[in-house]
Amino acid sequence: TFGDADFINKDFGIGATDAANSGLQQIEIDSGYRSTGITYVYRRDIAENLQLVAQAGAEFYSSDIKQSDIARNDYETELSASLIWQF
């Protein structure tokens, strides 16, 4: 994923006011490379109108993102499951 400074700082930047109020270190990240990720989606029909959807993914942050106190790790993982009823 790539983005401009506004996009990246929306999620990981910490302005002066937020830093003063939260105790986190102030950081402003430049535009460019944000992360690399992979997602696997499994979909299966359970009944005529019912589907099961399972998803697993991982995202690995750039070195700039790793410096932000908001990013606790240098990666993020996600796991979800849904049941979908089709009308």
Backbone as a chain_set.jsonl record, in Angstrom:
{"seq": "TFGDADFINKDFGIGATDAANSGLQQIEIDSGYRSTGITYVYRRDIAENLQLVAQAGAEFYSSDIKQSDIARNDYETELSASLIWQF", "coords": {"N": [[0.843, -1.17, 0.0], [0.501, 2.222, -0.782], [0.617, 5.737, -0.022], [-0.412, 9.19, 0.375], [0.868, 11.793, 2.581], [-1.258, 12.704, 4.191], [-3.068, 10.51, 4.17], [-1.502, 8.452, 5.374], [-0.76, 9.603, 7.868], [-3.244, 9.923, 9.003], [-3.892, 7.452, 10.088], [-1.554, 6.715, 11.542], [-0.036, 8.911, 12.372], [0.933, 11.292, 14.913], [0.003, 14.189, 16.218], [1.099, 17.378, 17.669], [-0.702, 18.303, 19.685], [-2.199, 15.968, 20.241], [-0.1, 14.35, 21.132], [0.704, 15.707, 23.457], [-1.603, 15.413, 25.012], [-1.858, 12.641, 25.241], [0.555, 11.454, 25.927], [2.023, 10.04, 24.158], [4.676, 9.788, 21.731], [5.311, 12.483, 19.53], [4.856, 12.343, 16.008], [5.268, 12.718, 12.533], [4.598, 11.37, 9.47], [6.064, 10.868, 6.312], [4.853, 10.811, 2.895], [4.404, 7.875, 0.791], [5.569, 4.51, 0.715], [3.579, 2.339, 2.616], [2.725, -0.273, 3.586], [2.795, -3.892, 3.231], [0.625, -6.481, 2.373], [-1.317, -9.512, 2.799], [-4.192, -11.404, 2.064], [-6.485, -14.015, 2.688], [-9.425, -15.428, 1.536], [-12.159, -17.462, 2.237], [-14.977, -18.974, 0.965], [-18.108, -20.518, 1.289], [-21.008, -22.248, 0.3], [-23.588, -22.997, 2.455], [-26.246, -23.582, 2.703], [-29.174, -23.204, 0.583], [-29.652, -20.397, 0.625], [-27.674, -19.466, 2.305], [-24.424, -18.543, 3.221], [-21.077, -19.199, 4.271], [-18.39, -17.21, 5.18], [-15.006, -16.924, 5.575], [-12.098, -15.239, 6.664], [-8.649, -14.474, 6.589], [-5.775, -12.594, 7.326], [-2.685, -10.728, 6.914], [-0.657, -7.888, 7.55], [2.226, -6.121, 6.871], [4.151, -3.591, 8.172], [5.856, -0.606, 6.974], [9.185, 0.685, 7.674], [8.962, 3.332, 8.535], [6.347, 3.474, 9.57], [6.587, 1.717, 11.698], [7.882, 3.262, 13.59], [5.981, 4.808, 14.828], [4.119, 5.302, 17.806], [1.541, 4.381, 17.774], [1.437, 2.09, 16.232], [1.77, -0.868, 17.535], [3.124, -3.189, 16.982], [5.23, -4.457, 14.32], [3.59, -5.433, 12.453], [0.245, -6.458, 11.499], [-2.508, -8.518, 12.187], [-5.437, -10.26, 11.053], [-8.524, -11.891, 11.536], [-11.539, -13.267, 10.57], [-15.006, -14.254, 10.558], [-18.048, -14.867, 8.896], [-21.582, -15.148, 8.504], [-23.719, -15.192, 5.815], [-26.82, -14.269, 4.658], [-28.72, -14.694, 1.862], [-31.172, -12.962, 0.148]], "CA": [[0.0, 0.0, 0.0], [1.186, 3.502, -0.822], [-0.315, 6.815, 0.242], [0.158, 10.509, 0.65], [1.103, 12.035, 4.006], [-2.551, 12.793, 4.88], [-3.59, 9.151, 4.329], [-0.685, 7.69, 6.331], [-0.826, 10.223, 9.189], [-4.592, 9.721, 9.556], [-3.868, 6.215, 10.873], [-0.361, 6.48, 12.357], [0.602, 10.14, 12.808], [0.56, 11.822, 16.224], [0.271, 15.627, 16.227], [1.592, 17.954, 18.928], [-1.784, 18.319, 20.675], [-2.471, 14.581, 20.641], [1.057, 13.874, 21.902], [0.644, 16.323, 24.79], [-2.739, 14.853, 25.753], [-1.804, 11.186, 25.395], [1.851, 10.978, 26.395], [2.713, 9.358, 23.065], [5.675, 10.611, 21.054], [4.841, 13.133, 18.307], [5.475, 11.858, 14.776], [4.612, 13.003, 11.259], [5.187, 10.432, 8.523], [6.019, 11.311, 4.917], [4.115, 9.968, 1.959], [5.155, 6.792, 0.167], [5.242, 3.113, 1.028], [2.955, 2.153, 3.929], [2.729, -1.649, 4.067], [2.533, -4.998, 2.317], [-0.29, -7.393, 3.047], [-1.894, -10.653, 2.091], [-5.473, -11.813, 2.638], [-7.079, -15.225, 2.135], [-10.872, -15.466, 1.762], [-12.795, -18.752, 1.972], [-16.432, -18.81, 0.869], [-18.763, -21.815, 1.052], [-22.464, -22.3, 0.429], [-24.015, -23.946, 3.492], [-27.615, -23.93, 2.301], [-29.543, -22.484, -0.643], [-29.546, -18.956, 0.825], [-26.748, -19.18, 3.399], [-23.007, -18.718, 2.923], [-20.058, -18.972, 5.29], [-17.212, -16.523, 4.659], [-13.925, -16.815, 6.549], [-11.024, -14.421, 6.112], [-7.445, -14.343, 7.397], [-4.846, -11.715, 6.636], [-1.555, -10.132, 7.636], [-0.116, -6.683, 6.931], [3.553, -5.834, 7.418], [4.342, -2.152, 8.04], [7.156, -0.062, 6.585], [10.001, 1.124, 8.809], [8.419, 4.606, 9.036], [5.159, 3.175, 10.38], [7.049, 1.051, 12.921], [8.354, 4.271, 14.538], [4.83, 5.42, 15.482], [3.643, 4.62, 19.015], [0.23, 3.787, 17.493], [1.711, 0.733, 15.738], [2.388, -1.603, 18.648], [4.005, -4.192, 16.383], [5.57, -4.115, 12.937], [2.629, -6.149, 11.615], [-1.126, -6.54, 11.983], [-3.193, -9.708, 11.687], [-6.893, -10.176, 11.086], [-9.239, -13.14, 11.339], [-12.976, -13.006, 10.692], [-15.954, -15.245, 10.044], [-19.372, -14.274, 8.707], [-22.662, -15.896, 7.874], [-24.433, -14.282, 4.925], [-28.123, -14.746, 4.188], [-29.071, -14.07, 0.585], [-32.624, -12.874, -0.057]], "C": [[0.888, 1.233, 0.0], [0.163, 4.587, -0.507], [0.389, 8.132, 0.44], [0.253, 10.699, 2.162], [-0.212, 12.109, 4.783], [-3.125, 11.411, 5.169], [-2.82, 8.387, 5.413], [-0.799, 8.272, 7.734], [-2.201, 10.115, 9.828], [-4.614, 8.499, 10.47], [-2.72, 6.141, 11.869], [0.346, 7.738, 12.844], [0.094, 10.585, 14.171], [0.981, 13.283, 16.24], [0.696, 16.108, 17.61], [0.527, 17.935, 20.018], [-2.102, 16.918, 21.171], [-1.331, 14.015, 21.479], [1.019, 14.423, 23.324], [-0.466, 15.716, 25.635], [-2.603, 13.37, 26.065], [-0.506, 10.665, 26.008], [2.611, 10.194, 25.345], [3.674, 10.326, 22.393], [5.101, 11.181, 19.757], [5.588, 12.58, 17.1], [4.616, 12.269, 13.582], [5.337, 12.193, 10.206], [5.018, 10.979, 7.111], [5.178, 10.361, 4.079], [5.019, 8.872, 1.412], [4.639, 5.428, 0.575], [4.716, 2.998, 2.454], [3.106, 0.728, 4.433], [2.538, -2.621, 2.913], [1.631, -5.98, 3.057], [-0.754, -8.514, 2.15], [-3.167, -11.052, 2.837], [-5.964, -13.063, 1.914], [-8.56, -15.218, 2.513], [-11.401, -16.835, 1.336], [-14.299, -18.537, 2.0], [-17.053, -20.165, 0.539], [-20.268, -21.671, 1.23], [-22.821, -23.373, 1.451], [-25.413, -24.468, 3.167], [-27.949, -23.074, 1.079], [-29.334, -20.97, -0.516], [-28.505, -18.55, 1.869], [-25.308, -19.492, 2.992], [-22.176, -18.474, 4.177], [-18.879, -18.297, 4.599], [-16.209, -16.402, 5.796], [-12.77, -16.072, 5.88], [-9.868, -14.367, 7.102], [-6.458, -13.477, 6.618], [-3.738, -11.228, 7.543], [-1.065, -8.936, 6.833], [1.189, -6.349, 7.647], [3.904, -4.383, 7.112], [5.749, -1.784, 7.596], [7.912, 0.399, 7.832], [9.511, 2.452, 9.367], [7.223, 4.375, 9.952], [5.571, 2.549, 11.711], [7.49, 2.044, 13.983], [7.214, 4.931, 15.307], [4.421, 4.593, 16.702], [2.271, 3.965, 18.804], [0.386, 2.353, 16.999], [2.455, -0.019, 16.834], [3.376, -2.656, 18.163], [4.361, -3.725, 14.98], [4.67, -4.863, 11.952], [1.252, -6.08, 12.265], [-1.744, -7.8, 11.396], [-4.699, -9.537, 11.867], [-7.478, -11.549, 10.811], [-10.72, -12.836, 11.525], [-13.769, -14.152, 10.094], [-17.327, -14.587, 9.969], [-20.33, -15.303, 8.15], [-23.472, -14.889, 7.076], [-25.715, -14.947, 4.44], [-28.46, -13.983, 2.922], [-30.581, -14.11, 0.404], [-32.976, -13.177, -1.483]], "O": [[1.901, 1.281, 0.697], [-1.035, 4.381, -0.705], [1.601, 8.197, 0.644], [-0.225, 9.864, 2.93], [-0.283, 11.631, 5.915], [-3.61, 11.156, 6.271], [-3.428, 7.748, 6.271], [-0.923, 7.519, 8.7], [-2.326, 10.202, 11.05], [-5.278, 8.508, 11.507], [-2.883, 5.562, 12.943], [1.257, 7.636, 13.665], [-1.042, 10.291, 14.542], [2.173, 13.588, 16.272], [0.66, 15.36, 18.587], [0.824, 17.586, 21.161], [-2.258, 16.698, 22.372], [-1.572, 13.278, 22.435], [1.27, 13.694, 24.283], [-0.295, 15.523, 26.839], [-3.17, 12.889, 27.047], [-0.472, 9.558, 26.546], [3.722, 9.73, 25.601], [3.502, 11.542, 22.478], [4.48, 10.458, 18.978], [6.8, 12.371, 17.153], [3.389, 12.177, 13.624], [6.554, 12.309, 10.058], [3.956, 11.491, 6.758], [4.84, 9.257, 4.506], [6.241, 8.93, 1.55], [3.439, 5.22, 0.754], [5.336, 3.501, 3.392], [3.554, 0.512, 5.559], [2.179, -2.246, 1.797], [1.854, -6.273, 4.232], [-0.608, -8.476, 0.928], [-3.217, -11.04, 4.067], [-5.873, -13.162, 0.69], [-8.906, -15.025, 3.679], [-11.133, -17.306, 0.23], [-14.832, -17.978, 2.958], [-16.597, -20.87, -0.361], [-20.74, -21.055, 2.185], [-22.402, -24.523, 1.323], [-25.708, -25.651, 3.341], [-27.109, -22.312, 0.599], [-28.88, -20.334, -1.467], [-28.468, -17.388, 2.274], [-25.018, -20.573, 2.481], [-22.525, -17.654, 5.026], [-18.421, -18.758, 3.554], [-16.517, -15.848, 6.851], [-12.501, -16.25, 4.692], [-10.079, -14.232, 8.307], [-6.325, -13.612, 5.401], [-3.832, -11.301, 8.768], [-1.056, -8.959, 5.602], [1.243, -6.303, 8.876], [3.953, -3.981, 5.95], [6.704, -2.533, 7.805], [7.336, 0.49, 8.916], [9.632, 2.683, 10.57], [7.106, 5.016, 10.996], [4.959, 2.83, 12.742], [7.477, 1.713, 15.168], [7.456, 5.555, 16.341], [4.378, 3.364, 16.652], [1.883, 3.089, 19.576], [-0.44, 1.495, 17.312], [3.653, 0.187, 17.025], [4.345, -2.975, 18.852], [3.849, -2.709, 14.51], [4.96, -4.916, 10.756], [1.113, -5.694, 13.426], [-1.521, -8.112, 10.226], [-5.162, -8.776, 12.716], [-6.985, -12.283, 9.954], [-11.114, -12.221, 12.516], [-13.284, -14.907, 9.251], [-17.72, -13.841, 10.867], [-19.938, -16.212, 7.419], [-23.867, -13.848, 7.601], [-25.691, -16.046, 3.885], [-28.481, -12.752, 2.922], [-31.195, -15.173, 0.497], [-34.151, -13.152, -1.848]]}, "num_chains": 1, "name": "protein.A"}
